[in-house]
């Protein structure tokens, strides 16, 4: 008598969740949901289930938004199970962040060669860090000597959308920059 395993692993996904990337962070790093124990995979024949994956992969950096996380488990006989859940990344602004957000603007936007950072409240700023949409750090500009306005050369940036993280001693804000 031959036993044939035709059942996929039993896969448990986390409930839909909302997370905050944390103070000063533009991106949230997606964890390995199997490693954290939030997702589990068990099988009637394969113990433990060792072939698991998730999409987007663990370690992926994502900006604010809603993402469908797909988890997959496969047993040793090639039976596959999947489940999905929604991950919402939402930066929670503190009071200082809101004040900074309202006081800072960047223009012209879209920009071709120069963008200006305007600081209408004369808040002491530390720096502006420019990131591409994949979360790669492109450039940091020192703003400690800035008065009400500072021009920044963006002529070397490729055409696209960037995130500019502007920080002061006790707050931060993110501005979207479109480079033509």
N, C-alpha and C positions, 0 to 999 in steps of 0.2 A: 504494500500500500504506500503510495506516494502522497505526501502532504504538500499542497500547493497554497502558498500565501498570496491571496489576491486582494488583501485589504491594505489600504494605505495606513500610514501612521496616524494616530489620533493627535491632532495639533491644536493647541490652545493659544490664541492670540491675546495680547493685552486689550483692555477696553480702550475706546477712543480717549485720547488725552491731549491736554494743553500744557505746554511747557514754556518757560521763560529762559532765553539764552544766558541770562545773568547780567549783572551790572557791567556796562562797558563792552559787552560782546555783541557783535553784529550778527554772528552766526551761531546756530545750535549744532553741536556734534551729535549725530545719531548714534545711540549706543548699540551694542550687540544684545538684542532682546533675549536671545537664548542664554548668553553668559550671565545676564543680570537675573535670570530666572523668571522674567515677566512673560516669556513664551516657553511652552513645554511641548515636547514631542515624545509620545510613547507608542510602542508597536506590540502587536500580539506575538511576533516571532523574533524581531530584531531588538535586542536589548543590550546596550542603549542604542537609540537612533543617533548615528554619528554624522549623517549627511544632512546638514541644514544650511539654509541660506536666507538672506533677506535683501530686499530691494526697496529703497536705496541701501547700499551696504553700510555696515558699521563704520564709523569714522567720517562719513560724508558730512560736510558742513552745509547747512541750509539756512537761508534768511527767513524772516517772518513770512508766514504763509501756511497753507494747509496741504499736507502730503499724505498720500495713501501708501502705507507701509505693507509690503507683501512678504509674508514669511512662508518658507517652503521646507518640508521635511521629506526625505526619501528613505525607505528601508532597503535592506540588502538585496531584495528581489526586484527593485526598480519601481515599487509602488510609491506614488507621490501624493502628498496632501498639501494644500495651501490654505492660508487664511489671510485676511487683511484687516487693518484698522486705520483710523484717521489720526494723524499727528498734527496738531496745530501749534506752530511756533509763534509766540506773541510776546514781544518785548513789553515789559511793564515799566512805565515811566514813573520815576519818583518826582516830587515837587520841584527839586532843583533841575531835573532833566527837562521838565515842561517849561520852566523859565528860560533855560538855555535854548530849547527848541524854538521858542517864540522870538528870541533876541537875535538869532543867527539866520542869515539868508545867503544863498549863493546865486550869482547872476553873472553874465547872461547864461541861461540854461534852456536849451542846448548851447554849448560853448564850442568854439573852434580852436582858439589858441590860448586864450586867457580866460580864467574865471575869477571873479571877485568874491571874497568872503566878507560879508558885512556884519558887524557886531554893534547893533543899535543900542544895546544896554551897557556898553563898555565893560563887559564881564572879562576878567582876566582869563585868557585861554592858554592852554598848554600846546596842543598840536592838532593837526588834521591828518588823518591817515586815509589814504585812498585804497579801496579794494575793488577787484573786479567781481562780476556776478558769481564766480566760482569760489569766492572767499580768499583769493590770493592777494596778499599785500603787495601793492604796486609802489607806493611812495608815501613818505611821511614829511610833513611840512611843519616846521617850528613856528608856533603862533605866539610865543611868549613876548615878543617885541611888538606885537600888533596893537594898533590903536583902534579906530573904528572900522577900518577896511584894509584888506590885504589882497593884492593881485597874485594869482598863482598861474604859472605857465603850464598849460596842459597840452601843448602842441605835440609832444612826443607820445601821448596816449593814443592807442588805437581807437577807431570809431567804435562806440558802444556805450553801455550803461555802467556806471560805477557807483559805489556807495562811499560817502565821505563821512568818516567818524570824527567828529569834532569834540575834543575833551577840554574841560576846565579842571580845576582842582577837585571839585566835588560833584561834577555832573558830566553828562555826555549827551550828544544828539547825533542822529544820522540823517544826512541829506543825500538825495539822489542827484547824480550828475550825469547828464547826457552829453557825450562828446561826439561832435559831427566830424 
